């Protein structure tokens, strides 16, 4: 389990909403970019950030899988839905 700078780990990260995980990730990036973190803290923050990035990607993939595209008939009327295709 990855411990983050606040002492929480992967289980806590998994329970975060997408928005909360993204906010935490932005905070981590700002802290790392500031150069004020020690080497040990930077490593810990990087590991937490990587776990948050992965969580955000999972949440986005799950949301994308739920999106459906409306199918239209030749006259423009809705006829049904099909799974979202990102291509």
C-alpha positions in Angstrom: 0.0 0.0 0.0 1.3 3.5 -0.9 1.3 5.9 2.0 0.6 9.5 1.1 1.9 12.6 2.8 -1.2 12.6 5.1 -0.7 9.0 6.2 -3.5 7.6 4.2 -3.1 5.0 1.6 -4.5 3.3 -1.5 -7.8 2.5 0.2 -8.4 6.1 1.0 -7.4 7.2 -2.5 -9.9 4.6 -4.0 -12.7 6.2 -1.9 -12.1 9.7 -3.2 -14.4 11.2 -5.8 -12.8 12.1 -9.2 -12.9 15.8 -8.3 -11.3 15.3 -4.9 -8.6 13.0 -6.3 -7.9 15.6 -9.0 -7.7 18.4 -6.4 -5.3 16.4 -4.3 -3.2 15.6 -7.4 -3.0 19.3 -8.3 -1.9 20.1 -4.7 0.8 17.5 -5.0 2.0 18.9 -8.3 2.2 22.4 -6.9 4.2 21.2 -3.9 6.6 19.3 -6.1 7.0 22.1 -8.5 7.7 24.6 -5.7 10.9 22.7 -4.9 10.2 23.2 -1.2 9.7 19.5 -0.4 12.6 17.4 0.9 13.7 14.5 -1.1 11.9 12.0 1.1 8.7 14.0 1.0 9.0 14.4 -2.8 9.3 10.6 -3.2 6.2 10.1 -1.0 4.3 12.8 -2.9 5.3 11.3 -6.2 4.0 7.9 -5.2 0.8 9.3 -3.9 0.4 11.4 -7.1 0.9 8.3 -9.2 -1.8 6.4 -7.3 -4.1 9.4 -7.7 -3.4 9.6 -11.4 -4.3 5.9 -11.8 -7.5 6.4 -9.7 -8.5 9.3 -11.9 -7.9 7.2 -15.1 -10.0 4.3 -13.7 -12.8 6.7 -12.8 -12.7 8.3 -16.3 -12.7 4.8 -18.0 -15.7 3.7 -15.9 -17.6 6.9 -16.8 -16.7 6.5 -20.5 -18.0 2.9 -20.4 -21.4 4.1 -19.1 -21.8 6.8 -21.8 -24.1 5.7 -24.6 -24.4 7.4 -28.0 -27.9 8.0 -29.3 -28.6 6.3 -32.7 -30.7 8.3 -35.1 -32.8 7.0 -38.0 -32.2 8.5 -41.5 -35.0 11.1 -40.7 -33.3 12.2 -37.5 -35.5 10.4 -35.0 -33.8 8.6 -32.1 -33.9 4.8 -32.6 -31.9 3.6 -29.7 -28.4 3.7 -28.2 -25.1 2.1 -28.6 -22.0 2.0 -26.4 -19.7 5.0 -26.6 -16.9 4.6 -29.1 -14.0 7.0 -28.4 -12.5 6.4 -31.9 
